[in-house]
Amino acid sequence: MLGTKRKVRIETERLTLRPPIHGDYRAWSSLRHDSAAFLTPWEPTWATDHLTRKAFTNRVYWAQRSIANGTALPLFLIRREDQALIGGITLDNIRRGPSQAGTTGYWVGEPFARQGYMREALQAVAHHAFTALDLSRLEAGCLPENNPSRRLLEQCGYKYEGVAQSYLQINGRWRNHVLYANLRHDRRGKTDVG
């Protein structure tokens, strides 16, 4: 459990990862608007009010509640050199008990794509999840044709596990997803039997 008093902030070589705040609205809505054609083929259909201040305010409150409840860790990627908001990454659906798992999802604005920022962020979030949150398994899914995302996951220690049929509605259609997982201690193929 993260607890309501805990401030989550992860520093990487070039980025600060932190929860969204109300003051991020203009930068977020501008980046999402300007990157819409780049993002929408890979995302669920945006609600008609997706880019409104009210929807963003709800997003900020959801982030605060999720962190306090220990159910998700939604973070924005802030480039330290100029404080630019460049994307977001969320560790969601955190499950405790026997599974100790969570699901990673991410997006990056088009001007910042393919510059290694998301690899830096995903590696940092995985480290945080395995060490600070004591999770054992991180899952992720993406569309089979999203080769940049598949490469990213593989570069960050995620291994291909299979295909989920009609997994999510993306851009208005139910789509299959390829599933990946990153394990804190990769024990696949090993047993305790000597």
C-alpha positions in Angstrom: 0.0 0.0 0.0 1.4 3.4 -1.0 -0.5 5.4 1.6 -1.9 8.9 1.2 1.1 10.7 2.6 3.6 9.2 0.3 4.9 11.4 -2.6 5.8 9.3 -5.6 8.6 10.7 -7.7 11.0 8.6 -9.8 14.1 10.2 -11.2 15.9 8.8 -14.3 18.8 10.1 -16.3 16.6 12.6 -18.3 13.2 12.4 -16.7 11.1 13.0 -13.6 8.2 10.6 -13.3 5.5 12.0 -11.1 1.7 11.9 -10.8 -0.4 14.4 -12.8 -1.3 17.6 -11.2 -4.0 20.2 -12.1 -1.3 22.6 -13.5 -0.5 20.0 -16.2 -3.8 20.5 -18.0 -2.6 22.8 -20.7 0.6 20.9 -21.6 -1.3 17.6 -21.5 -4.3 18.7 -23.6 -2.0 20.4 -26.1 0.3 17.3 -26.4 -2.6 14.9 -26.7 -4.3 17.1 -29.3 -1.2 17.6 -31.4 -0.4 13.9 -31.2 -3.9 12.6 -31.8 -3.3 11.1 -35.2 -0.1 9.4 -33.8 -1.9 8.0 -30.7 -5.4 7.1 -31.7 -4.6 4.0 -33.8 -3.2 2.4 -30.6 -5.7 3.6 -27.9 -9.3 3.2 -26.9 -11.6 5.7 -28.7 -11.4 9.0 -26.9 -14.5 10.2 -25.2 -16.0 13.4 -26.7 -14.8 15.3 -23.6 -11.3 13.6 -23.5 -9.4 16.9 -23.9 -11.5 19.0 -21.6 -10.4 20.5 -18.3 -13.2 18.6 -16.4 -12.0 15.2 -17.8 -8.4 16.1 -16.9 -9.5 17.1 -13.4 -11.2 13.7 -13.0 -8.0 12.1 -14.2 -6.0 13.9 -11.5 -8.4 12.9 -8.8 -8.4 9.3 -10.0 -4.6 9.3 -9.9 -4.6 10.6 -6.3 -7.1 8.0 -5.2 -5.4 5.2 -7.0 -2.0 6.0 -5.5 -3.5 6.4 -2.0 -5.4 3.0 -2.4 -2.3 1.2 -3.8 -4.3 0.1 -6.9 -2.4 2.1 -9.6 0.5 4.3 -10.1 -0.2 6.8 -12.9 2.8 9.0 -13.8 3.6 11.7 -16.2 7.0 11.9 -17.9 8.6 15.3 -17.4 11.8 16.0 -19.3 14.1 17.6 -16.7 16.0 19.8 -19.1 13.0 22.0 -19.9 10.1 20.6 -17.7 8.2 19.5 -20.9 5.5 16.9 -20.4 6.3 14.3 -23.0 4.0 11.3 -22.1 2.6 9.1 -19.4 3.1 5.7 -17.9 0.7 3.8 -15.6 1.2 0.8 -13.5 -2.5 -0.2 -13.1 -4.6 -3.1 -11.8 -2.1 -3.7 -9.0 -3.0 -7.0 -7.4 -1.7 -8.1 -4.0 -1.8 -11.5 -2.3 -0.6 -14.5 -4.3 -0.2 -12.7 -7.6 1.7 -9.5 -6.6 1.2 -8.2 -10.1 0.3 -5.1 -12.1 -0.2 -4.0 -15.7 1.9 -1.4 -17.4 0.5 1.0 -20.0 2.1 4.0 -21.6 1.9 6.7 -24.3 4.3 9.3 -25.6 3.7 12.5 -27.6 4.7 12.3 -31.2 7.5 14.8 -31.0 9.2 12.7 -28.3 8.7 9.2 -29.8 11.7 7.0 -30.6 14.2 8.9 -28.5 14.5 6.4 -25.7 12.4 8.3 -23.2 9.8 5.6 -22.8 12.5 2.9 -22.4 14.0 5.0 -19.7 10.6 5.4 -18.0 9.5 1.8 -18.3 12.8 0.5 -16.9 12.5 2.9 -13.9 8.8 2.0 -13.3 9.7 -1.8 -13.4 12.5 -1.3 -10.9 10.2 0.7 -8.6 7.5 -1.9 -8.9 9.9 -4.8 -8.1 11.8 -3.0 -5.3 9.6 -0.3 -3.6 6.2 -2.0 -4.3 7.4 -5.6 -3.9 5.5 -6.8 -7.1 6.6 -10.0 -8.7 5.1 -9.7 -12.2 4.4 -6.9 -14.6 2.2 -7.4 -17.6 1.7 -5.5 -20.8 -0.2 -5.9 -24.0 -0.1 -4.2 -27.4 -1.5 -4.6 -30.9 0.4 -7.2 -32.9 1.4 -4.7 -35.5 2.8 -2.2 -33.0 6.4 -3.1 -33.6 7.9 -0.1 -31.8 5.9 -1.0 -28.6 6.9 -4.7 -28.9 10.6 -3.8 -29.3 10.3 -1.5 -26.3 8.8 -4.2 -24.1 11.4 -6.7 -25.2 14.3 -4.2 -24.5 12.9 -3.6 -21.0 12.9 -7.3 -20.0 9.3 -8.2 -21.0 8.9 -11.6 -22.6 6.2 -12.6 -25.1 3.6 -14.9 -23.6 0.9 -15.2 -26.2 -2.2 -13.6 -27.8 -5.3 -12.5 -26.1 -8.3 -12.6 -28.5 -10.5 -9.5 -28.6 -8.6 -8.1 -25.6 -9.4 -4.4 -25.8 -11.5 -2.0 -27.9 -8.9 0.1 -29.7 -9.9 2.9 -32.0 -13.5 1.6 -31.9 -12.9 -2.1 -32.7 -12.3 -5.2 -30.5 -8.6 -6.1 -31.1 -6.4 -9.0 -30.4 -3.3 -8.1 -28.3 0.1 -9.7 -27.9 0.8 -10.2 -24.2 4.1 -9.7 -22.5 5.3 -10.1 -18.9 8.4 -9.0 -16.9 9.2 -11.1 -13.8 11.2 -9.9 -10.8 13.0 -13.2 -10.7 12.7 -14.9 -14.0 12.0 -18.5 -13.0 10.3 -19.7 -16.2 11.3 -23.3 -16.9 12.8 -23.8 -13.5 11.4 -25.7 -10.6 12.4 -26.3 -7.0 12.9 -30.0 -7.8 16.6 -30.8 -7.9 
